[in-house]
Amino acid sequence: MPSVHASPGRLPAGKSTESRRGLWLSLACLLLLVGVAGAGGWWWWSRREDPRITEFRQFTQDLAKKYDPTTPPKGMLDTAARVTAMVSWFAKVQALPEALRPAAFREGEKVMMTAIQSRVDGYFTTPPEKRGAYIDEQIRNGEAMRKMFEGNASKLSSLMPNRGQGGGGGGPPGPPGGRSRSEDDRNAWRKNMIDRSSPQQRARFNEYFGAMERRMREQGIQPGGGPRR
């Protein structure tokens, strides 16, 4: 007489089919998870920053902390130390592969923008009757830096990138007195900076730079680091 019970070790037909379906579903879920993880890993790898730029950013930030760009130099020794630091910054840019230099210059541009914004804010928080003295101090500091840079002209000429290479034209302008970037380059960079600002910032920048240039000409100084007439 046939047994009404299933043979040991065998599943009923219905349960066997459900088991196979569960196995295929588990495999499909596993493959989906692997695919998602692989795509995520590829996205992270393709988007990750070059470690040399990460290191360069830290180097730039360390220099900015040591030589606060929002405060004027405290005497000739501090001025000389800042010029030396800027020379080392340009040297480190030049040591990077050409393809990485635009990103490096953008790090320098952030520091420069902080310095310029601080000077503009200082100008507008100074009482109108004292703004001439404020501008004169800015000019004296700039002239001191320019002379220091001119004393390092031969060293700087080997460190500054050529026009059209390594971020030339897209990075911040060369240091005062530097001859590897023309006045047109500096004006183009400043115009680009102003164009990216808000209308209110643009008006403040234009007034500050206009006052600076007028005062420099009154003192016989060509704006942009040119020689005295």
C-alpha positions in Angstrom: 0.0 0.0 0.0 1.6 3.3 -1.0 2.5 5.7 1.8 0.6 8.9 2.1 3.8 10.6 3.4 6.5 12.1 1.2 9.7 10.2 1.0 12.4 11.3 3.5 14.8 13.9 2.0 12.4 15.0 -0.8 10.2 18.2 -0.8 6.7 18.2 -2.2 6.6 19.6 -5.8 5.1 22.9 -4.7 7.6 23.5 -2.0 10.5 22.6 -4.3 9.4 25.2 -6.8 9.1 27.9 -4.1 12.6 27.0 -2.9 14.1 27.5 -6.4 12.3 30.8 -6.8 13.7 32.0 -3.4 17.2 30.9 -4.4 17.0 32.8 -7.7 15.6 35.9 -5.9 18.4 35.8 -3.4 21.0 35.6 -6.2 19.3 38.4 -8.1 19.4 40.6 -5.0 23.0 39.7 -4.4 24.0 40.6 -8.0 22.1 43.9 -7.7 23.9 44.8 -4.5 27.3 44.0 -6.0 26.4 46.1 -9.1 25.4 49.1 -6.9 28.5 48.8 -4.8 30.7 48.6 -7.9 29.1 51.6 -9.5 29.4 53.5 -6.2 33.0 52.6 -6.0 33.7 53.7 -9.5 31.9 57.0 -9.0 33.9 57.7 -5.8 37.2 56.8 -7.5 36.4 59.0 -10.5 35.4 61.9 -8.3 38.1 61.8 -5.7 40.6 64.6 -5.6 44.2 64.1 -6.5 46.1 63.8 -3.2 48.7 66.2 -4.5 46.1 69.0 -4.6 44.8 68.0 -1.2 48.4 68.4 0.1 48.8 71.7 -1.8 45.6 73.1 -0.3 46.9 72.3 3.2 50.2 74.0 2.4 48.4 77.1 1.1 46.2 77.2 4.2 49.2 76.8 6.5 50.9 79.8 4.8 47.7 81.9 5.1 47.6 81.1 8.9 51.2 82.0 9.4 51.1 85.1 7.2 47.5 86.4 7.6 46.6 88.0 4.2 44.0 90.3 5.9 46.7 92.0 8.0 49.5 94.3 6.7 53.1 93.3 7.2 54.7 94.4 10.4 57.9 96.0 9.2 60.5 95.0 6.6 61.4 91.6 8.2 57.8 90.5 8.0 57.5 91.8 4.5 60.6 89.8 3.5 59.3 86.7 5.2 56.0 87.0 3.3 57.8 87.5 0.0 59.9 84.4 0.7 56.7 82.4 1.5 55.1 83.5 -1.8 58.2 82.5 -3.7 58.0 79.0 -2.1 54.3 78.9 -3.0 55.0 79.6 -6.7 57.8 77.0 -6.6 55.4 74.4 -5.3 52.9 75.3 -8.0 55.7 74.9 -10.6 56.6 71.5 -9.2 53.1 70.1 -9.9 52.2 68.5 -13.2 50.9 71.0 -15.7 47.4 69.5 -15.6 47.1 70.2 -11.8 48.3 73.8 -11.8 44.9 75.4 -12.5 43.5 73.7 -9.4 46.5 74.9 -7.4 46.1 78.5 -8.6 42.4 78.3 -7.6 43.6 77.7 -4.0 45.8 80.8 -4.2 42.9 82.7 -5.7 40.8 81.9 -2.6 43.5 83.4 -0.3 43.9 86.5 -2.6 40.1 87.0 -2.6 40.0 86.9 1.2 42.8 89.6 1.3 41.1 91.8 -1.3 37.7 91.5 0.4 39.3 92.5 3.8 40.9 95.6 2.2 37.7 96.7 0.6 35.7 96.1 3.8 38.4 98.1 5.7 38.1 101.0 3.2 34.3 101.3 3.6 34.4 101.0 7.4 36.9 103.8 7.6 35.4 107.3 8.0 35.4 109.1 4.7 37.8 111.8 5.9 40.4 109.1 6.8 40.1 106.9 3.7 43.0 108.8 2.0 45.3 107.7 4.8 44.0 104.2 4.6 44.7 104.0 0.9 48.2 105.5 1.4 49.0 102.7 3.9 47.8 100.1 1.3 50.1 101.8 -1.3 53.1 101.8 1.0 52.7 98.1 1.8 52.2 97.3 -1.9 55.3 99.2 -2.9 57.4 97.5 -0.2 56.3 94.1 -1.4 57.0 95.2 -5.0 60.5 96.2 -4.2 61.1 92.9 -2.4 59.8 91.0 -5.4 62.0 92.9 -7.7 65.0 91.9 -5.6 63.9 88.3 -6.3 63.1 88.8 -9.9 65.5 86.2 -11.3 64.2 83.6 -9.0 60.6 84.4 -9.7 61.0 84.4 -13.5 61.9 80.7 -13.3 58.9 79.9 -11.1 56.1 81.8 -12.7 54.2 79.8 -15.4 54.3 80.9 -19.0 51.2 82.5 -20.5 48.8 79.8 -21.7 50.5 77.1 -19.7 49.7 75.6 -16.3 46.7 77.7 -15.6 48.0 80.9 -17.1 45.2 83.4 -17.6 42.9 81.5 -15.2 44.8 82.0 -12.0 45.5 85.0 -9.8 47.8 87.7 -11.2 51.5 87.5 -10.7 53.1 89.2 -7.7 53.7 93.0 -7.7 56.8 93.7 -9.8 56.6 90.3 -11.5 57.3 90.6 -15.2 56.0 87.3 -16.4 52.4 88.5 -16.5 51.5 91.7 -18.3 49.2 94.5 -17.0 46.5 93.1 -19.4 46.7 89.8 -17.5 46.2 91.4 -14.2 43.4 93.6 -15.4 41.7 90.6 -17.0 41.9 88.6 -13.7 40.5 91.6 -11.7 37.7 92.0 -14.2 36.8 88.3 -14.0 36.8 88.6 -10.2 34.5 91.6 -10.3 32.2 90.1 -12.9 31.6 87.1 -10.6 30.6 89.3 -7.7 27.2 90.6 -6.8 26.1 94.0 -8.0 26.7 95.5 -4.5 30.1 93.9 -4.3 30.9 95.1 -7.8 30.2 98.7 -6.9 32.4 98.5 -3.8 35.3 96.9 -5.7 35.1 99.5 -8.4 35.1 102.4 -5.9 38.0 100.9 -3.9 40.2 100.1 -6.9 39.3 103.5 -8.5 40.4 105.4 -5.4 43.6 103.3 -5.2 44.5 104.0 -8.8 43.8 107.7 -8.5 45.9 108.0 -5.4 48.8 106.0 -6.9 48.9 108.3 -10.0 48.9 111.3 -7.7 52.0 109.9 -6.1 53.7 109.2 -9.4 53.2 105.4 -9.2 51.9 103.5 -12.2 49.0 101.2 -11.1 49.9 97.5 -11.5 53.4 97.7 -10.0 54.9 99.8 -12.7 57.9 102.1 -12.0 57.7 105.6 -10.8 57.6 108.3 -13.4 
